[in-house]
Amino acid sequence: MSHHTAREGYRKLSERINRFPQGAPPTELLFQIVELLFTPAEAELVALLPIKPFTAETAARLWKKSETEACDILEALASCGMMLDIDSRHGQTFVMPPPMAGFFEFSMMRIGDHYDQKLLAELFYQYLNVEEDFASALFANGETQIGRVFVNERAASIQT
């Protein structure tokens, strides 16, 4: 039963990640990636967070935890590349980076034993280059495209 509960947290996190404008289609490979990057408890918590920047106070309210406890969790996630923490004159805010260019890359930049880097690299390669769902959503089917083509009107001008 605990395996089902843990899997549900990862499913919710995958759905949350796919809400980014760029998106990341929830596939079996994405599940494997988030299972490597997040504990089941972290997955459940991060799935509740807003897409836009938020404070530890907001996270604490959503998680029904103390602000100190929420801040500790958020800072631990930031140390692993799963969250960005921003200090400003208004205080500390947090935001989960998008999948690309974001936490996929940040997780690979971390030195230490946070993740099995070889396995993570293999999963990212499969998800980004072999499985068609991510590339298709990113470049062809998604509502927000990563790039657009502009015509160089001077080069395409028709001589009449």
Secondary structure, 3 states (H helix, E strand, C coil): CHHHHHHHHHHHHHHHHCCCCCCCCCCHHHHHHHHHHCCHHHHHHHCCCCCCCECHHHHHHHHCCCHHHHHHHHHHHHHCCCCEEEEECCEEEEECCCHHHHHHHHHHHCCCCCCCHHHHHHHHHHHHHHCHHHHHHHHHHCCCCCCCCCCCCCCCCCCC
